Amino acid sequence: MAIDDTTDDLRLSAKWRAFCEQLAETGEILDRSAAPATPVDQAEGLRYLSRLTRSALNMLVDSADPDFPRVFMLADDAIKMGADNPDNIYHQIVVRGDRDYRIYGKRGTVPYLSIGSKANRYAVDGTMASTGEIEFADVEVAPDGSFEIIASKTPRSGNWLPMAEDTTLLIFRQTFNDKSKEMAAEVNVERISEGPALPAVLTPQVIEGQLAAAAAWVRGTANTFANWSEMFMTEPNRIYMGQEQSFYYRAGGDPKIWYGHLYFDLAPDEALVLTVKPPKCRFWNFQIDNWWLESMDYVNRKVWVNGACANYEPDGTVEIICSHRDPGRANWLDLSGHSTGTALWRWIEAEEHPVPECRVVKI
């Protein structure tokens, strides 16, 4: 091997170590004084950081070219963050505000489908502000179920998703009443504005920047939601009302959704009971999350309930019971071995937003 080649190898290994060291700094979240110290919570914390790393590399390395956009999943049933919705399928596309895109596919039968353009600044200040929103109740769909939406800064006739100069990400939310019965939408994307014919050949400088951005995003995301959990902890066992809904929208939330987070702290023989009469709305659900704001294992455990599968009282109210063991009542949710954690109630396009009553009872 030539001396110059060896020097290059050493420089590249140093760049890799720099990425690993930058990523390692995120581990500080595990040592926060407020973070739970139980084995299950600490194990989930380690796994959470590995999951965030996988998502960051997917988004900011493999899917990072806005001139050749690709549809990818930032979260799924095994990669979780930000109180991800068990009733959702999430897709994302990395874009640039000075480009125009054609989004096309088949509508499917999913009850609620929305697309938001976002300025993804999780790595900077923990925000993901909306720069445009469109929901399929307002989208013209062809008789065969096909659709086409143009995403751009410049207004377009027909189906148009606004973007802004700082738009960097599109987020698709598909919300199901029953994933086993309803058909997901098919989504595709292509750039339609002028740009390169082929992706640029990768350089060490480009991948170094991508890895640095990925590490920064992991740290910013982890700290954002750890801050949320610490905030919710100040009002345990009740819906946290210390923030306006705009706070959650600035973090990437859908403006048509009301978000009611809570922090639970229960003894082994206690249950958290939530009671509310759902208003007229497009959709509602409630889910159990861990301290890291990951949804629990909704594939194998009953950790969430929605308006389509809930059991209602004769007067239209619904009572949800969260506990370590099944008390033999309807709408029971499994705490999955957690004495503490978080949870989230959603109303979508509701006429009003009643706050569920929460009380702790002995089982």
PAFI-99795 format. One record per residue (C-alpha): residue number from 1; chain; residue in one letter; y, x, z. Coordinates in nm, 4 decimals. Last residue first. Layout:
% PAFI-99795
<site NUM,"A","a",<Y,X,Z>>,
...
END
This chain:
% PAFI-99795
<site 363,"A","i",<-0.3317,-5.7367,4.1675>>,
<site 362,"A","k",<-0.0197,-5.6841,4.3724>>,
<site 361,"A","v",<0.3023,-5.7778,4.1967>>,
<site 360,"A","v",<0.5975,-5.5942,4.0395>>,
<site 359,"A","r",<0.8545,-5.8142,3.8671>>,
<site 358,"A","c",<1.0284,-5.8121,3.5309>>,
<site 357,"A","e",<1.2309,-6.0948,3.3773>>,
<site 356,"A","p",<1.2633,-6.0490,3.0011>>,
<site 355,"A","v",<1.6212,-6.0093,2.8731>>,
<site 354,"A","p",<1.7092,-6.2974,2.6433>>,
<site 353,"A","h",<1.8404,-6.1854,2.3048>>,
<site 352,"A","e",<1.9718,-6.4792,2.1039>>,
<site 351,"A","e",<1.9216,-6.6179,1.7543>>,
<site 350,"A","a",<1.6704,-6.3377,1.6993>>,
<site 349,"A","e",<1.6655,-6.1255,1.3839>>,
<site 348,"A","i",<1.3975,-5.8957,1.5283>>,
<site 347,"A","w",<1.3526,-5.8985,1.9091>>,
<site 346,"A","r",<1.1865,-5.5863,2.0466>>,
<site 345,"A","w",<1.0569,-5.4972,2.3944>>,
<site 344,"A","l",<0.9805,-5.1340,2.4804>>,
<site 343,"A","a",<0.7823,-4.9442,2.7415>>,
<site 342,"A","t",<0.8059,-4.6235,2.9448>>,
<site 341,"A","g",<0.5781,-4.4274,3.1721>>,
<site 340,"A","t",<0.4492,-4.4033,3.5261>>,
<site 339,"A","s",<0.1109,-4.4734,3.6833>>,
<site 338,"A","h",<-0.0612,-4.3872,3.3561>>,
<site 337,"A","g",<-0.4388,-4.4164,3.3078>>,
<site 336,"A","s",<-0.4199,-4.6259,2.9930>>,
<site 335,"A","l",<-0.1632,-4.8744,3.1225>>,
<site 334,"A","d",<-0.3706,-5.1467,2.9537>>,
<site 333,"A","l",<-0.1838,-5.4627,2.8538>>,
<site 332,"A","w",<-0.2931,-5.8111,2.9615>>,
<site 331,"A","n",<-0.1595,-6.0996,2.7508>>,
<site 330,"A","a",<-0.4098,-6.3507,2.8908>>,
<site 329,"A","r",<-0.5437,-6.3067,3.2439>>,
<site 328,"A","g",<-0.8690,-6.1551,3.3683>>,
<site 327,"A","p",<-0.6978,-5.9023,3.5947>>,
<site 326,"A","d",<-0.7825,-5.6201,3.3488>>,
<site 325,"A","r",<-0.7368,-5.2851,3.5169>>,
<site 324,"A","h",<-0.4546,-5.0316,3.5323>>,
<site 323,"A","s",<-0.1788,-5.2899,3.4949>>,
<site 322,"A","c",<0.0720,-5.4490,3.2574>>,
<site 321,"A","i",<0.0769,-5.8298,3.2571>>,
<site 320,"A","i",<0.2721,-6.0237,2.9934>>,
<site 319,"A","e",<0.3880,-6.3811,3.0509>>,
<site 318,"A","v",<0.5126,-6.5910,2.7580>>,
<site 317,"A","t",<0.7292,-6.8992,2.7771>>,
<site 316,"A","g",<0.6901,-7.1891,2.5367>>,
<site 315,"A","d",<0.6795,-7.4689,2.7980>>,
<site 314,"A","p",<0.3007,-7.5017,2.7672>>,
<site 313,"A","e",<0.2555,-7.1271,2.8336>>,
<site 312,"A","y",<0.2056,-6.8969,2.5360>>,
<site 311,"A","n",<-0.0775,-6.6541,2.4483>>,
<site 310,"A","a",<0.0413,-6.3707,2.2263>>,
<site 309,"A","c",<-0.1126,-6.2913,1.8857>>,
<site 308,"A","a",<0.1711,-6.3853,1.6483>>,
<site 307,"A","g",<0.4567,-6.3046,1.8847>>,
<site 306,"A","n",<0.3405,-5.9507,1.9449>>,
<site 305,"A","v",<0.1322,-5.7687,2.2057>>,
<site 304,"A","w",<0.0891,-5.4013,2.2888>>,
<site 303,"A","v",<-0.1407,-5.1624,2.4761>>,
<site 302,"A","k",<-0.4814,-5.3131,2.4089>>,
<site 301,"A","r",<-0.6782,-4.9926,2.3588>>,
<site 300,"A","n",<-0.8619,-4.8251,2.0695>>,
<site 299,"A","v",<-0.6136,-4.8194,1.7806>>,
<site 298,"A","y",<-0.3083,-4.8825,1.9988>>,
<site 297,"A","d",<-0.3454,-4.5490,2.1770>>,
<site 296,"A","m",<-0.0140,-4.5502,2.3666>>,
<site 295,"A","s",<0.3209,-4.5424,2.1887>>,
<site 294,"A","e",<0.4998,-4.2116,2.2367>>,
<site 293,"A","l",<0.8215,-4.2135,2.4369>>,
<site 292,"A","w",<0.7463,-3.8807,2.6119>>,
<site 291,"A","w",<0.6988,-4.0702,2.9383>>,
<site 290,"A","n",<0.4185,-4.2748,2.7821>>,
<site 289,"A","d",<0.4648,-4.5980,2.5913>>,
<site 288,"A","i",<0.3493,-4.9583,2.6502>>,
<site 287,"A","q",<0.4449,-5.2135,2.3867>>,
<site 286,"A","f",<0.6223,-5.5480,2.3498>>,
<site 285,"A","n",<0.6658,-5.7527,2.0332>>,
<site 284,"A","w",<0.8969,-5.9955,1.8600>>,
<site 283,"A","f",<0.9437,-6.1249,1.5071>>,
<site 282,"A","r",<1.1786,-6.3276,1.2870>>,
<site 281,"A","c",<1.3370,-6.5067,1.5787>>,
<site 280,"A","k",<1.3810,-6.8442,1.7462>>,
<site 279,"A","p",<1.4023,-6.7561,2.1123>>,
<site 278,"A","p",<1.1105,-6.6205,2.3132>>,
<site 277,"A","k",<1.0850,-6.7657,2.6632>>,
<site 276,"A","v",<1.0492,-6.4695,2.8962>>,
<site 275,"A","t",<0.8213,-6.3283,3.1669>>,
<site 274,"A","l",<0.7235,-5.9658,3.2273>>,
<site 273,"A","v",<0.4699,-5.8743,3.4957>>,
<site 272,"A","l",<0.4272,-5.5150,3.6128>>,
<site 271,"A","a",<0.1010,-5.4734,3.7995>>,
<site 270,"A","e",<0.0160,-5.3033,4.1278>>,
<site 269,"A","d",<-0.3105,-5.1856,4.2881>>,
<site 268,"A","p",<-0.2943,-4.8309,4.1478>>,
<site 267,"A","a",<0.0761,-4.8014,4.2379>>,
<site 266,"A","l",<0.3336,-4.8575,3.9658>>,
<site 265,"A","d",<0.6387,-4.6838,3.8223>>,
<site 264,"A","f",<0.7553,-4.8369,3.4935>>,
<site 263,"A","y",<1.0513,-4.7282,3.2808>>,
<site 262,"A","l",<1.2072,-4.9848,3.0484>>,
<site 261,"A","h",<1.3394,-5.0166,2.6950>>,
<site 260,"A","g",<1.4853,-5.3352,2.5444>>,
<site 259,"A","y",<1.5731,-5.2900,2.1772>>,
<site 258,"A","w",<1.7330,-5.5671,1.9691>>,
<site 257,"A","i",<1.6425,-5.5254,1.6008>>,
<site 256,"A","k",<1.8529,-5.6186,1.2963>>,
<site 255,"A","p",<2.0516,-5.2920,1.3229>>,
<site 254,"A","d",<1.7270,-5.0920,1.2729>>,
<site 253,"A","g",<1.7212,-4.7927,1.5050>>,
<site 252,"A","g",<1.7900,-4.4387,1.3838>>,
<site 251,"A","a",<1.9387,-4.2764,1.6944>>,
<site 250,"A","r",<2.2838,-4.4240,1.6280>>,
<site 249,"A","y",<2.1159,-4.7664,1.6259>>,
<site 248,"A","y",<1.9814,-4.7029,1.9745>>,
<site 247,"A","f",<2.3290,-4.6390,2.1189>>,
<site 246,"A","s",<2.4677,-4.9310,1.9173>>,
<site 245,"A","q",<2.2492,-5.1580,2.1302>>,
<site 244,"A","e",<2.4821,-5.0941,2.4234>>,
<site 243,"A","q",<2.3444,-4.8782,2.7003>>,
<site 242,"A","g",<2.2801,-4.9257,3.0743>>,
<site 241,"A","m",<2.0682,-5.2372,3.0285>>,
<site 240,"A","y",<1.7269,-5.0897,3.1080>>,
<site 239,"A","i",<1.4665,-5.3643,3.1209>>,
<site 238,"A","r",<1.3147,-5.3558,3.4690>>,
<site 237,"A","n",<1.0464,-5.1631,3.6547>>,
<site 236,"A","p",<1.2609,-4.8585,3.7249>>,
<site 235,"A","e",<1.6410,-4.8434,3.6815>>,
<site 234,"A","t",<1.7360,-4.4723,3.6989>>,
<site 233,"A","m",<1.4105,-4.3818,3.5232>>,
<site 232,"A","f",<1.5478,-4.5245,3.1975>>,
<site 231,"A","m",<1.7990,-4.2383,3.1768>>,
<site 230,"A","e",<1.5344,-3.9742,3.2416>>,
<site 229,"A","s",<1.3246,-4.1310,2.9679>>,
<site 228,"A","w",<1.6181,-4.1270,2.7261>>,
<site 227,"A","n",<1.6922,-3.7615,2.7969>>,
<site 226,"A","a",<1.3280,-3.6839,2.7219>>,
<site 225,"A","f",<1.3786,-3.8736,2.3958>>,
<site 224,"A","t",<1.6651,-3.6546,2.2791>>,
<site 223,"A","n",<1.5119,-3.3347,2.4157>>,
<site 222,"A","a",<1.1966,-3.3694,2.2088>>,
<site 221,"A","t",<1.3920,-3.4597,1.8957>>,
<site 220,"A","g",<1.6354,-3.1694,1.9259>>,
<site 219,"A","r",<1.3604,-2.9173,1.9983>>,
<site 218,"A","v",<1.1414,-3.0324,1.7134>>,
<site 217,"A","w",<1.4399,-3.0506,1.4770>>,
<site 216,"A","a",<1.5468,-2.6956,1.5631>>,
<site 215,"A","a",<1.1954,-2.5663,1.4927>>,
<site 214,"A","a",<1.1883,-2.7463,1.1582>>,
<site 213,"A","a",<1.5341,-2.6175,1.0603>>,
<site 212,"A","a",<1.4268,-2.2608,1.1384>>,
<site 211,"A","l",<1.1114,-2.3079,0.9317>>,
<site 210,"A","q",<1.3143,-2.4415,0.6402>>,
<site 209,"A","g",<1.5623,-2.1550,0.6589>>,
<site 208,"A","e",<1.2855,-1.8964,0.6554>>,
<site 207,"A","i",<1.1192,-2.0850,0.3690>>,
<site 206,"A","v",<1.4374,-2.0570,0.1640>>,
<site 205,"A","q",<1.5073,-1.6916,0.2424>>,
<site 204,"A","p",<1.1496,-1.5881,0.1658>>,
<site 203,"A","t",<1.1830,-1.7445,-0.1798>>,
<site 202,"A","l",<1.0061,-2.0443,-0.3345>>,
<site 201,"A","v",<1.0371,-2.0930,-0.7095>>,
<site 200,"A","a",<1.2796,-2.3773,-0.7745>>,
<site 199,"A","p",<1.1397,-2.7242,-0.8368>>,
<site 198,"A","l",<1.1371,-2.8237,-1.2028>>,
<site 197,"A","a",<1.3733,-3.0165,-1.4322>>,
<site 196,"A","p",<1.6753,-2.9481,-1.2129>>,
<site 195,"A","g",<1.9266,-3.2258,-1.1500>>,
<site 194,"A","e",<2.1092,-3.5178,-1.3041>>,
<site 193,"A","s",<2.0711,-3.8538,-1.1338>>,
<site 192,"A","i",<1.7502,-4.0604,-1.1483>>,
<site 191,"A","r",<1.5553,-3.9067,-0.8599>>,
<site 190,"A","e",<1.2200,-4.0784,-0.8196>>,
<site 189,"A","v",<1.0601,-4.2898,-0.5475>>,
<site 188,"A","n",<0.7450,-4.4916,-0.4828>>,
<site 187,"A","v",<0.6555,-4.7609,-0.2269>>,
<site 186,"A","e",<0.3572,-4.9949,-0.2176>>,
<site 185,"A","a",<0.4057,-5.2723,0.0380>>,
<site 184,"A","a",<0.1392,-5.3406,0.2970>>,
<site 183,"A","m",<-0.0878,-5.6433,0.2634>>,
<site 182,"A","e",<-0.1372,-5.8724,0.5615>>,
<site 181,"A","k",<-0.4701,-5.9663,0.7185>>,
<site 180,"A","s",<-0.5892,-5.6616,0.9140>>,
<site 179,"A","k",<-0.2341,-5.5435,0.9841>>,
<site 178,"A","d",<-0.1581,-5.8634,1.1748>>,
<site 177,"A","n",<0.2018,-5.9692,1.2501>>,
<site 176,"A","f",<0.3185,-5.6720,1.0510>>,
<site 175,"A","t",<0.6420,-5.4706,1.0369>>,
<site 174,"A","q",<0.7020,-5.2359,0.7436>>,
<site 173,"A","r",<0.9876,-4.9990,0.8205>>,
<site 172,"A","f",<1.1046,-4.7625,0.5461>>,
<site 171,"A","i",<1.3356,-4.4753,0.6454>>,
<site 170,"A","l",<1.5501,-4.2853,0.3935>>,
<site 169,"A","l",<1.6767,-3.9415,0.4945>>,
<site 168,"A","t",<1.9634,-3.6982,0.4304>>,
<site 167,"A","t",<2.2766,-3.9121,0.4003>>,
<site 166,"A","d",<2.5856,-3.6973,0.4706>>,
<site 165,"A","e",<2.7811,-3.7966,0.1585>>,
<site 164,"A","a",<2.6901,-4.1594,0.2080>>,
<site 163,"A","m",<2.4138,-4.3925,0.0909>>,
<site 162,"A","p",<2.4130,-4.7632,0.0098>>,
<site 161,"A","l",<2.0841,-4.9314,-0.0872>>,
<site 160,"A","w",<2.1320,-5.1475,-0.3993>>,
<site 159,"A","n",<1.9215,-5.4296,-0.5447>>,
<site 158,"A","g",<2.1271,-5.5761,-0.8281>>,
<site 157,"A","s",<2.4548,-5.4195,-0.9343>>,
<site 156,"A","r",<2.5251,-5.0663,-0.8160>>,
<site 155,"A","p",<2.7739,-4.9238,-0.5672>>,
<site 154,"A","t",<2.8233,-4.5454,-0.5843>>,
<site 153,"A","k",<2.6770,-4.3568,-0.2885>>,
<site 152,"A","s",<2.3247,-4.4118,-0.4191>>,
<site 151,"A","a",<1.9887,-4.5793,-0.3555>>,
<site 150,"A","i",<1.8772,-4.8030,-0.6418>>,
<site 149,"A","i",<1.6100,-5.0597,-0.5588>>,
<site 148,"A","e",<1.3286,-5.1797,-0.7850>>,
<site 147,"A","f",<1.0703,-5.4464,-0.7059>>,
<site 146,"A","s",<0.7269,-5.5627,-0.8145>>,
<site 145,"A","g",<0.5682,-5.8717,-0.6612>>,
<site 144,"A","d",<0.4358,-6.0169,-0.9883>>,
<site 143,"A","p",<0.7123,-6.2793,-0.9879>>,
<site 142,"A","a",<0.9762,-6.0030,-0.9628>>,
<site 141,"A","v",<1.1473,-5.9317,-0.6288>>,
<site 140,"A","e",<1.5230,-5.9585,-0.5723>>,
<site 139,"A","v",<1.5978,-5.8019,-0.2344>>,
<site 138,"A","d",<1.7927,-5.9830,0.0398>>,
<site 137,"A","a",<1.4907,-6.1003,0.2410>>,
<site 136,"A","f",<1.3671,-5.7504,0.1626>>,
<site 135,"A","e",<1.6030,-5.5830,0.4062>>,
<site 134,"A","i",<1.8701,-5.3302,0.3036>>,
<site 133,"A","e",<2.0577,-5.0807,0.5212>>,
<site 132,"A","g",<2.3167,-4.8079,0.4634>>,
<site 131,"A","t",<2.4625,-4.4976,0.6293>>,
<site 130,"A","s",<2.2825,-4.5448,0.9612>>,
<site 129,"A","a",<2.3258,-4.2676,1.2161>>,
<site 128,"A","m",<2.0337,-4.0470,1.3129>>,
<site 127,"A","t",<2.1521,-3.8890,1.6379>>,
<site 126,"A","g",<2.0182,-3.6221,1.8735>>,
<site 125,"A","d",<2.3216,-3.3930,1.8426>>,
<site 124,"A","v",<2.2244,-3.1120,1.6063>>,
<site 123,"A","a",<1.8473,-3.1100,1.5441>>,
<site 122,"A","y",<1.8345,-3.4901,1.5557>>,
<site 121,"A","r",<2.1084,-3.5027,1.2920>>,
<site 120,"A","n",<1.9406,-3.7180,1.0269>>,
<site 119,"A","a",<2.2189,-3.9047,0.8442>>,
<site 118,"A","k",<2.0254,-4.2181,0.7580>>,
<site 117,"A","s",<1.9573,-4.4584,0.4720>>,
<site 116,"A","g",<1.7699,-4.7636,0.5939>>,
<site 115,"A","i",<1.4932,-4.9613,0.4258>>,
<site 114,"A","s",<1.3536,-5.2868,0.5626>>,
<site 113,"A","l",<1.0285,-5.4797,0.5329>>,
<site 112,"A","y",<0.9338,-5.7721,0.7568>>,
<site 111,"A","p",<0.6450,-6.0130,0.6945>>,
<site 110,"A","v",<0.4107,-5.7712,0.5106>>,
<site 109,"A","t",<0.2780,-5.9598,0.2081>>,
<site 108,"A","g",<0.2929,-5.6913,-0.0621>>,
<site 107,"A","r",<0.6306,-5.6057,-0.2186>>,
<site 106,"A","k",<0.5023,-5.3801,-0.4960>>,
<site 105,"A","g",<0.6721,-5.0552,-0.5999>>,
<site 104,"A","y",<1.0105,-4.9027,-0.6760>>,
<site 103,"A","i",<1.2791,-4.6834,-0.5255>>,
<site 102,"A","r",<1.5111,-4.5288,-0.7847>>,
<site 101,"A","y",<1.7314,-4.2510,-0.6513>>,
<site 100,"A","d",<2.0848,-4.1220,-0.7033>>,
<site 99,"A","r",<2.1966,-3.7818,-0.5704>>,
<site 98,"A","d",<2.5167,-3.6787,-0.3899>>,
<site 97,"A","g",<2.3943,-3.8111,-0.0554>>,
<site 96,"A","r",<2.0840,-3.5980,-0.0605>>,
<site 95,"A","v",<1.7302,-3.7244,0.0030>>,
<site 94,"A","v",<1.4238,-3.6688,0.2221>>,
<site 93,"A","i",<1.1985,-3.9759,0.2000>>,
<site 92,"A","q",<1.0345,-4.1541,0.4935>>,
<site 91,"A","h",<0.7565,-4.4054,0.5483>>,
<site 90,"A","y",<0.6751,-4.5977,0.8664>>,
<site 89,"A","i",<0.3989,-4.8543,0.9037>>,
<site 88,"A","n",<0.4761,-5.0840,1.1913>>,
<site 87,"A","d",<0.2983,-5.3129,1.4377>>,
<site 86,"A","p",<0.2252,-5.0249,1.6772>>,
<site 85,"A","n",<0.6036,-4.9502,1.6827>>,
<site 84,"A","d",<0.7063,-4.5906,1.7482>>,
<site 83,"A","a",<0.8704,-4.5465,2.0891>>,
<site 82,"A","g",<1.0703,-4.2427,1.9693>>,
<site 81,"A","m",<0.7711,-4.0384,1.8622>>,
<site 80,"A","k",<0.4087,-4.0602,1.7581>>,
<site 79,"A","i",<0.1689,-3.8741,1.5325>>,
<site 78,"A","a",<-0.1829,-4.0193,1.5684>>,
<site 77,"A","d",<-0.1391,-4.3832,1.4599>>,
<site 76,"A","d",<0.1426,-4.2840,1.2228>>,
<site 75,"A","a",<0.4783,-4.1066,1.2382>>,
<site 74,"A","l",<0.6812,-3.9033,0.9868>>,
<site 73,"A","m",<0.4851,-4.0537,0.6986>>,
<site 72,"A","f",<0.5649,-3.9259,0.3514>>,
<site 71,"A","v",<0.7181,-4.0505,0.0260>>,
<site 70,"A","r",<0.8171,-3.7649,-0.2016>>,
<site 69,"A","p",<1.1501,-3.6546,-0.3389>>,
<site 68,"A","f",<1.1855,-3.3919,-0.6123>>,
<site 67,"A","d",<1.5604,-3.3279,-0.6104>>,
<site 66,"A","p",<1.5716,-3.3945,-0.2357>>,
<site 65,"A","d",<1.3363,-3.0994,-0.1711>>,
<site 64,"A","a",<1.2231,-3.1082,0.1932>>,
<site 63,"A","s",<0.8847,-3.2760,0.1690>>,
<site 62,"A","d",<0.6583,-2.9762,0.2356>>,
<site 61,"A","v",<0.9037,-2.7765,0.4475>>,
<site 60,"A","l",<1.1454,-3.0028,0.6364>>,
<site 59,"A","m",<0.9485,-3.3271,0.6519>>,
<site 58,"A","n",<0.5901,-3.2045,0.6746>>,
<site 57,"A","l",<0.6863,-2.9073,0.8901>>,
<site 56,"A","a",<0.8803,-3.1337,1.1252>>,
<site 55,"A","s",<0.5998,-3.3870,1.1481>>,
<site 54,"A","r",<0.3398,-3.1231,1.2354>>,
<site 53,"A","t",<0.5753,-2.9689,1.4914>>,
<site 52,"A","l",<0.6406,-3.3080,1.6493>>,
<site 51,"A","r",<0.2669,-3.3558,1.6863>>,
<site 50,"A","s",<0.2206,-3.0165,1.8510>>,
<site 49,"A","l",<0.5049,-3.1003,2.0888>>,
<site 48,"A","y",<0.3405,-3.4310,2.1746>>,
<site 47,"A","r",<0.0022,-3.2651,2.2371>>,
<site 46,"A","l",<0.1587,-3.0458,2.5042>>,
<site 45,"A","g",<0.3327,-3.3472,2.6573>>,
<site 44,"A","e",<0.0147,-3.5545,2.6399>>,
<site 43,"A","a",<-0.1651,-3.2922,2.8449>>,
<site 42,"A","q",<0.1209,-3.2913,3.0942>>,
<site 41,"A","d",<0.1117,-3.6699,3.1212>>,
<site 40,"A","v",<-0.2666,-3.6803,3.1636>>,
<site 39,"A","p",<-0.2700,-3.3995,3.4203>>,
<site 38,"A","t",<0.0017,-3.5591,3.6355>>,
<site 37,"A","a",<0.3287,-3.3657,3.6620>>,
<site 36,"A","p",<0.5643,-3.6286,3.5236>>,
<site 35,"A","a",<0.8836,-3.4904,3.3688>>,
<site 34,"A","a",<1.1884,-3.5345,3.5915>>,
<site 33,"A","s",<1.2031,-3.1677,3.6962>>,
<site 32,"A","r",<1.1886,-3.0610,3.3324>>,
<site 31,"A","d",<0.9103,-2.8081,3.2812>>,
<site 30,"A","l",<0.7507,-2.9740,2.9800>>,
<site 29,"A","i",<1.0888,-2.9945,2.8039>>,
<site 28,"A","e",<1.1212,-2.6163,2.8292>>,
<site 27,"A","g",<0.8376,-2.5952,2.5770>>,
<site 26,"A","t",<1.0980,-2.6433,2.3031>>,
<site 25,"A","e",<1.1819,-2.2737,2.3396>>,
<site 24,"A","a",<0.8433,-2.1969,2.1845>>,
<site 23,"A","l",<0.9665,-2.3230,1.8457>>,
<site 22,"A","q",<1.2392,-2.0596,1.8374>>,
<site 21,"A","e",<0.9881,-1.7943,1.9373>>,
<site 20,"A","c",<0.7448,-1.9093,1.6703>>,
<site 19,"A","f",<1.0178,-1.9081,1.4054>>,
<site 18,"A","a",<1.1341,-1.5601,1.5101>>,
<site 17,"A","r",<0.7734,-1.4409,1.5051>>,
<site 16,"A","w",<0.7434,-1.5613,1.1465>>,
<site 15,"A","k",<1.0628,-1.3826,1.0486>>,
<site 14,"A","a",<0.9368,-1.0655,1.2145>>,
<site 13,"A","s",<0.6138,-1.0949,1.0206>>,
<site 12,"A","l",<0.8182,-1.1183,0.7010>>,
<site 11,"A","r",<1.0185,-0.8090,0.7835>>,
<site 10,"A","l",<0.7034,-0.6163,0.8634>>,
<site 9,"A","d",<0.5446,-0.7231,0.5372>>,
<site 8,"A","d",<0.8544,-0.6151,0.3441>>,
<site 7,"A","t",<0.8454,-0.2727,0.5099>>,
<site 6,"A","t",<0.4782,-0.2363,0.4198>>,
<site 5,"A","d",<0.5562,-0.3218,0.0566>>,
<site 4,"A","d",<0.8336,-0.0582,0.0501>>,
<site 3,"A","i",<0.5939,0.2065,0.1832>>,
<site 2,"A","a",<0.3425,0.1349,-0.0901>>,
<site 1,"A","m",<0.0000,0.0000,0.0000>>,
END
